[in-house]
Amino acid sequence: MTKRVTALGGIFFKCQNPVLIREWYSKHLGINTDDHGTSFEWRKSDQPEEKGFTVWSPFKADTTYFDPSPKEFMINFRVENLEQLVTLLKGEGVNVLDEIETFDYGKFVHIMDPEGNKIELWEARDLEFEKMLAAITK
C-alpha cells in the first residue's frame, strides 16, 4: 500500500445554531450552503479530469456523531483502499471505533487519535457523491 490519506475530506464542527452559522458564512464569505453545509470542489492533481470534494459542515452543539470524542470538531480524511488501511491500522494498534460502512458515495470508518480526537476516514466515490450535492462552493 503506497498511499493512506490522499486529501482532506471534510471539517465538521459543533455550534449553537447551525442555521445561523451557515447563513453567516454564506453572507460574509460567499460559501454556497445547504442544510448540511457545503462541499468544496477541486481537481485531483494526478488526474485533473476528475473532481474531488471537501465537505464543510456545522453540527448542532448536542450532536452525538462525534462521540466518543468530547471534542468540538471532527476531521474527515479521504483515503484509498479503506479495507486494507483498516487492517494496517489495527495491526499498528490504532483504535478503530466501528466497522466499515458502505454507501453509494463511499466507504467510511472512524478511528481515535491518542488525544481523543475522532477521525472519519472516507474512501470516496466522487461521481456518486456529486449527484447528491445541493450546495457546491467552487
Residue pairs with C-beta under 8 A, 6 or more apart in sequence:
1 80
1 81
1 84
1 85
1 88
3 79
3 80
4 79
4 80
4 85
4 88
5 77
5 78
5 79
6 77
6 78
6 79
6 80
7 52
7 54
7 77
7 78
8 54
8 75
8 76
8 77
8 78
9 53
9 54
9 55
9 76
9 77
9 78
9 120
9 122
9 124
10 54
10 55
10 56
10 57
10 75
10 76
10 120
10 122
11 54
11 55
11 56
11 57
11 73
11 75
11 76
12 55
12 57
12 58
12 59
12 65
12 66
12 73
12 74
12 75
12 76
12 120
13 57
13 58
13 59
13 72
13 73
13 74
14 58
14 59
14 60
14 61
14 63
14 66
14 72
14 73
15 21
15 58
15 59
15 60
15 61
16 61
18 58
18 59
18 60
21 58
22 33
22 37
22 58
23 33
25 31
25 33
26 32
26 33
30 137
31 38
31 56
31 137
32 38
32 135
32 136
32 137
33 135
34 134
34 135
35 134
36 55
36 57
36 134
36 135
37 55
37 56
37 57
37 58
37 135
38 55
38 56
38 57
38 135
38 136
38 137
39 53
39 54
39 55
39 56
39 129
39 133
39 135
39 136
39 137
40 53
40 54
40 55
40 56
40 136
40 137
40 138
41 51
41 52
41 53
41 136
41 137
41 138
42 51
42 52
42 53
42 54
43 49
43 50
43 51
43 52
44 50
44 51
44 52
50 126
51 126
51 130
52 78
52 124
52 126
53 124
53 126
53 129
53 130
53 133
53 136
55 76
56 137
59 65
59 66
65 74
66 72
66 73
66 74
66 118
67 118
68 97
68 112
68 116
68 118
69 112
69 116
69 117
69 118
70 116
71 116
71 117
71 118
73 117
74 117
74 118
74 119
74 120
75 117
75 119
75 120
76 119
76 120
76 121
76 122
77 119
77 120
77 121
77 122
78 122
78 123
78 124
79 85
79 121
79 122
79 123
80 123
81 123
82 100
82 107
82 108
82 109
82 121
82 122
82 123
83 100
83 107
85 121
86 96
86 100
86 109
86 121
89 96
89 111
90 96
94 111
94 112
95 111
95 112
96 109
96 110
96 111
97 109
97 110
97 111
97 112
97 118
98 109
98 110
99 109
100 107
100 108
100 109
101 107
101 108
101 109
104 125
104 128
105 124
105 125
105 128
105 129
105 131
105 132
106 122
106 123
106 124
106 125
106 128
106 129
107 122
107 123
108 120
108 121
108 122
108 123
109 120
109 121
110 118
110 119
110 120
110 121
111 118
111 119
111 121
112 118
112 119
113 119
130 136
